[in-house]
Amino acid sequence: MTDGTGQDALTDRVYESVKAMVMDHEIAPGARVSIEGLARQLDVSATPVREALARLESDRLVVKRPNAGYRATDLLDPNALLDLFEMRLLLEPRAASLATENANDDELHQLRSIVEEMRRQPELGEKYSGYRRFAALDQEFHDVLAQAAGRPLLADAVNRLHAHLHMLRLNSAPGSVDATVAEHEHILHALVQRNPEKAAEAMATHLRSSRVRHRPRPPASRPTRSRTASR
């Protein structure tokens, strides 16, 4: 019998495997997701697959249809992409501005540590397995900054927006790691200087650049570029 810890580890492994399939379009957008088929493919029972799909539903990467099971989420259309970035541009520069006033030394140190770890990431490719860690650090940077703003409702709104970011990456060719790290550095520098105007502008510049980087994927595959992937 598998103990709780072992079962959790198995579910985590299945979750990451299925997530990679969705993110890399091995499971096509809009396609039906077969629990039995995935269980056979991953050589596991149906239980961890169901648990993994429930987590992926909360990530908005799959949707559960009444009496019809799961399917992969459709790609965001251009209007939805525009809406997402417009909302981020409304909320996150304000959060950066407030963080210059309210962030404590521990939060600033945490943001610095995140940026340094992002910088140390190895050469990345366009597959989810290649940029997964960088993407997680990128999201952590934005989440920590939002918390440092000292406005719980604002931080909650920013965090809820981030639930859409996995869907965004479904559409996107990854962007530049170097550019993302440099933009985060500019934001952090403004926070350390306690300059709200510079922090807001640095965040807005980062989001506008990210919007450009998250262009639609090209129809044909391209050779993998080094040091790619960002939000």
N, C-alpha and C positions, 0 to 999 in steps of 0.2 A: 504494500500500500504506500502511495506517495504522500509524504507529510506536507503540511501547509507551505513550508518554505520551498520544497521541491516543486509543488504545483504552481506556486507563484513564479518561480524561475522558468518553468516550462511555458506558462502563459506569456511571460515577457518575451521569450524567444520566438514564440509563434506570432505574437504581436509585431515584433520587429521584422520578421520574415514577410508577413502579409503586407505590412506597411510599405516595405521596400517594393513589393510587387505593384502596389497601387501607385506609389510615387514615381516609379520608373515606367509606368504604363504597361507593365506585363499583364496586369488586369486593366483592361481598357476603360477609360471614363464611360460611365453609364452601363457597363457590362454587369451581368448577374454574377454574384459571388456564391459559389457552391461550397457549403460547409463540408459536405462529404468529400468533394473533390480536393479541397485544401487539406483535409485530414489525411487523405491518401498521399497527396504530394509531399506533405511534411512528415508523414509517418507518425502521426499522433492520433489520439481519439478526437471525437467531435467536441468534447467539453472545452479544452483550451482554445480551440478555434472560435467557438461561440463567445468565450470571454474576451478573446482578442478583438473580435468584430464589435463587441459592445464598446470597447475602448476606442476603436477606430471610428465608431459612430459619434462619440463625444468629440473626437478630433475633426469631425465633419468630412472624413475621407470616405465613409460609406454611409448609406442610408438604409433603414429597414422599412420595407413596404408591408402593409397589412396583408397577411396570407400569401405573401410572395417572396419572403426572405430578403436578403441583402443585395444591394447593387453598389458598384463604385460610384462616387459622386461625379456628376457632370462637371466639365470645365466651367470656370467662371467666364461669363461673357464680358466684352469690353466695358460695358456700362457698370457691371458689378466690380470690375477691377478699379475703375475710376472712383466709384463710391467708396471702396475700401480705403484708397489712398487719400481721398478727400476727408474722410473721418479721421484718419491718422494725422493728417495735417492740422485738423482742428484741435485734437487732443494732445498729441505728444509734444509739440513745441511749448504748449502751456505747462505741461508736466515738467519739461526741462527747465523752464523759467522758475517754477516754484521750487524745484530741487536745489537751485542755487541758494535759496534762502533756508531750506529745511533739511537738506541732506546732512547727516552727521559724518564724523570721520570714518566710522566703520563702513558706512554705505559707500563713501568715496573710495575707500580701500578695496571694497568688494568689486566696484566697477573697474578699478585699475587692474585687479587680478583677472577679471574676465577678459579685458582687452589684451592683456599680456598672453593669456592662454590662447586667445584667438590668433594672435600673431605667431604662436609656436605651432599651429596646426600644419601638418604636412601638405605636400602638393595634393590638390583635390581635383576630382573629376566631376562629370555631370551625373553619375549614378548617385542615388540616395545614400548608399553605403559609404561613398567617398566624402560627402559633405554633411552627413548627419550630425557629427559632433560640432562642427562649426555653426550649423544652423541652430542647434540647441543653445550654444553660447550666445549667439546673436539675440535670440529671444530672451535669454536670461538678462542680458544687458538692458534691454528695453523694459523688462518687468521690474528689475531692481530700481532703475531710474524712476519709474512710475510710482513705486512704493516710497521712494525718497522724496517725492513731491509733498508728502504729508497731507494728502487729500484722499481719503479712502475711496470715495465715490469715483473720483477721477481715475485712480489706480484700477478700480474694478472695471471701469469702462474700457480702459486701455487693455487690460488683460482679456476681457471678453472679445475685443477686436482681434486679439492674437489667435483666437480659436479659428479664425478664417485664414490664417497664414499658410497652413498646410494646403488648403485649397488653392491659394495663390501659387504655391510652388508647383502644383500640378500643371499650371499653364506656362511656367516660366523656364526659359533658359537661364541657368545660374549666372550670376554676375561676377564681379571682381572682388576677391578676398582682400587684396591690398587696398582697394578703394574703400571698402566697408570698414576695415580697421582704421584707416586714416580718418574717415568721417567720425567714427566713434571717439578717436583721440581728440578731435576738435571739440566734440560735445563735452568730453570729460575735462578738457583744459578750461572751457568756459565755466564748468561747475566748480572747479578748484579755485578759479578766479572770483567766484561768487558774482558773476556777471549775467544777469537774467536775459538781457537783450542778445548777447552773444550766444548764450545757450539755446535760446529759442530759434535763432537764425541758423545755428549749426545743425539743430535737429531738423528744421524745415529743409535745409539743403540736403541733408542725408536722405530724407524721405523722397524728395524730388528725384534725386539721383537713383534711389532704389526703384522708383516707379519706372524710370527709363530702363534700368537693368532687367526688370521683370517683363521683358517683351515676350510676345508669344513664341513658342518653340518653332523652329524652322521645320518645314515639312519633311526634309530629308535629314538623316543623321549626319553629323559632322565629326571630324576627329576631336578627341577629348583635348581640351585646353588645360594647362596647368593653372593651379591656384585660382579655382573658380568656385563660386557658390556664395550667395548672400541673400539677406532679406532686404 
